[in-house]
Amino acid sequence: MIPSDFIAVHRLVAARFHECLMELFSTDEADKWLLQLRHERAGNLGFLLTVDNLAAFCVAMQQCIDVAISHSDYPNAEMMINTVALNLETNKPTRGGISISSIWADDPNVQFNFYLDQNDSRSCVTLIYFLEDAMRLHDRFAIAYNKRECF
């Protein structure tokens, strides 16, 4: 569970999804971030990310975007799935996980899957962005990662 004395300092990224606001905050600890979801039905969900988790989030998002853009290079595939992180501290007494996938069979999109309990798939909150929106979101996360020493 995320320690109760953990402090979110600066909001670095905010993205509105249907029924949800995703926010990335710098914290009072070096190379640690709080990824928070404010979901209308699921409530507030928090995930503590290390520098490796944030890097994996950015890389997975970029890979999913790239393959969706060049999907004609993969004629027998319709989707890609990347596991970003497992065993993450959350704001609940369970360990969580994050995966990102892209689907290009119809309208290309990127899906963000947040598991509050990595052992229970019913605990998943899925957020979907169309490709162009996902590209802009990736840019904001990449900027936050690249400027991490500033906070």
Residue pairs with C-beta under 8 A, 6 or more apart in sequence:
1 89
1 90
1 91
1 92
1 93
2 34
2 46
2 48
2 89
2 90
2 91
6 27
6 28
6 29
6 34
6 48
7 27
7 28
8 25
8 26
8 27
8 34
8 36
9 25
9 26
9 27
9 28
9 151
10 25
10 26
10 151
11 23
11 24
11 25
12 24
12 25
12 26
12 33
12 140
12 143
12 144
12 151
13 22
13 23
13 24
13 137
13 140
13 141
13 144
14 21
14 22
14 23
14 24
15 21
15 22
15 23
15 129
15 137
15 140
17 127
17 128
17 129
18 127
18 128
19 39
19 40
19 41
20 37
20 38
20 39
20 40
20 42
20 125
20 127
21 37
21 38
22 35
22 36
22 37
22 112
22 127
23 35
23 36
23 37
23 38
24 33
24 34
24 35
24 36
24 141
24 144
25 33
25 34
25 35
25 36
26 33
26 144
26 148
26 151
27 33
27 34
31 50
31 51
31 148
32 48
32 49
32 50
32 51
33 48
33 49
33 54
33 144
34 46
34 47
34 48
34 49
35 46
35 47
35 48
35 49
35 57
35 98
36 44
36 45
36 46
36 47
37 44
37 45
37 46
37 114
37 125
37 127
38 44
39 45
39 125
42 125
44 91
45 90
45 91
45 92
45 96
45 114
45 116
45 125
46 90
46 91
47 85
47 88
47 89
47 90
47 96
47 98
47 114
48 88
48 89
48 90
49 57
49 85
49 88
51 148
53 84
53 85
53 88
53 98
54 141
54 144
54 145
54 148
55 145
56 84
56 85
57 84
57 85
57 98
57 100
57 141
58 138
58 141
58 142
58 145
59 82
60 82
60 83
60 84
60 99
60 100
61 100
61 110
61 134
61 137
61 138
61 141
62 138
62 142
63 80
63 82
64 80
64 82
64 100
64 101
64 102
64 110
64 134
65 102
65 110
65 131
65 134
65 135
65 138
67 74
67 80
67 102
67 104
68 80
68 102
68 103
68 104
68 108
68 109
68 110
68 131
69 108
69 131
71 77
71 104
71 108
78 103
78 104
78 105
79 101
79 102
79 103
79 104
79 105
80 101
80 102
81 99
81 100
81 101
82 99
82 100
82 101
83 97
83 98
83 99
84 97
84 98
84 99
84 100
85 97
85 98
86 95
86 97
86 118
87 95
87 97
87 118
88 95
88 96
88 97
88 98
88 118
89 95
89 96
90 96
90 116
92 116
92 117
94 116
94 117
94 118
94 119
94 120
94 123
95 117
95 118
96 114
96 115
96 116
96 117
96 118
96 123
97 114
97 115
97 118
98 112
98 113
98 114
98 115
99 113
99 115
100 110
100 111
100 112
100 113
101 110
101 111
101 113
102 108
102 109
102 110
102 111
102 131
102 134
103 109
103 111
107 130
108 130
108 131
109 128
109 129
109 130
109 131
109 134
110 128
110 129
110 130
110 131
110 134
111 126
111 127
111 128
112 126
112 127
112 128
112 129
113 124
113 125
113 126
114 124
114 125
114 126
114 127
115 121
115 123
115 124
116 123
116 125
117 123
129 137
